[in-house]
Amino acid sequence: MLTEKVINRTCKSLKEKCAWHHVLNTNYSTPYFKTLQHGFNKRDDYTPKTSQHIKVETKVYDIGWDKSIFKTDIYRRLVQTDPRRKHERERKLLLKKSRRKSQIVIDRQISTSAFYRLLQDPSNIHEYKYERKPTTVTFQDKLNTLKEKSFGADILSYDDRS
């Protein structure tokens, strides 16, 4: 149990150190310092991100390359590289894509030759699809109050397609 805690702390500090090095090498290496660029004027209008960058640069001049200065950028990098967050983002994209696909129902009354043409060239699916339309059902719950729930789909007629 104690070794597990030590290993977890070591892994966490190693991830923080890797994130710190990444932040230093990408965003805060001296070629990217805006205050060192020719013609820099602090009174110019900047975006909030640029002003934050200039604040950090000023702290680097005053304090040095201390890890505490880059705490927000390190945390942002740790969140971006977190495998659980990546997995969640990919899951949401897949769910969104599958929802979009499930809104399409292929017309079952097309001819066999049209069906085979559709299989050969799926880009023509807009000619053979129906859009789903959700239905609303009214029911009573345990307290005998009327509730409405939307689920299922009605296939639109040929005239309603757009």
N, C-alpha and C positions, 0 to 999 in steps of 0.2 A: 504494500500500500504506500509506503513511504517512497520507494523507488519509483512508483507510478507518478506520484506528485512531482518528484524531481525531474523525471523525464518530460512531463507535461510542461513544467516551467521552462525547461531547457528548450523544448520545441517552440514554445511561445516567444521566448527571447530571440531564438534564431530566426523565426519568421519576422519579428520586428526589425532585427538587424538587416535582413535581406530587403525588407521594404524600405528601410532608411537608406540603404545604399542605392536602391532603385530610384528613390525620390531625389537623392543628391545627384545621381548620374544623368537623370532625364530633365528635371525641372530646374534644379538649382546649381548646375555647374556654371562656372564663371562666364562662358560665352552667352548664356541665357540671361545674365543679370541685366535688367533694363537700366539700372542706375549707372552702369559702366558704359552704356552705349553713348555714342557721340550725339550731342544735341538733346540729351535728356532734360526734361523740364518737369518738376514735380507738380506744377500747377495745371498741367494738361489734364483733360478729362480722360478717365480710365474706367474700365468696367470694374465691378467688385472683385473679380478674380485677379485683375492686374494690380489693384490697390493692395490686395492681400499679399501678392507676390512681392511688391515693393516694401511692405511692412516687414516681411520675413527677411528680405535682403538687408534692410536697415538693422534688424536684430543680429544678423550674421556679422555685420561690420562692428557692432557694439560688443557682442558677447563672444562670437566665434561660432564654430560649427557644432553647437550643442544639439543633442538629440531632442531636447524638450521644445526647441523652436519649431521643429517640423512635426510636432505631435499630430496635428490635424491631417497633414498630408500622409503621414505614416499610417494613421488609422484608415484613411480613405483607400490607400493601397492594399491594406490587409483585407478590407471588406471586398474590394474588387477581385482579389485573388482567392477568396474563400471558396472552397469547392462546393460547400452547401449552397452558397448564393448562386454560383454558376449553374448548379443542378436545378435550382428553383427557377432561374431565369429561362433555362432551356425547356423546363417542364411547362412554364407559362406559354412560351412560344409554340410548343407542340399542341397544347390545349387550344390555343387560339386558332392554329392552323386546322386542327381537326374539327373545331366548331364551324369554321368557314366551310369546310368540305361537307359536313353533315347537313348544311343548309341546302344542299343540292340533291335532288332526286331525279334519276334518269327516267325519261318517258318510257314506259314499258310497251307502248303501242307502236313503236317504230318498227320499220321493216328489218328483216334480217340483214340485207345488204347495207342499210344505213347503220345498223349496230356494228357490223364489221368495219365500216369506214370509221366509225367512232373509235373502235379499238386501235385501228392503225394510226389515227391522228387525233389524240386526245384534245388538241387545241380547238377542235370543232364542237366541244361539249356544250357551248352556249346554244347550239341549235336544237339540242335534245334534252334540255333540263327543265325542271319545274323548280320554283322557289317554294320553300316551306313557309307556312303561315301558322303561327302558334294559335292554339285554341284555348278558350277560357272555360273552365268548368266550375260550377258553383256547388258547394257541398256543405254539410253541417259538421261541425267539430263536436268534441265531447260536451261542450257547454251549450250545444244547440244554437250556435250563432252561425250565420251564413258566412262562408269564406269563399274567395275566388282563388283559383290556382291556374296558372298558365302552363301548359305542357302539350306534348304531342305536336302534330302538324296536320294541316289540311293541304292537300295538293290543289294548287290553283288550276283553274280551267285554262284551256289554250288561249282564250281571249285575255286573261289576266296577266299573262307573261309580259315581262318588260325587259 
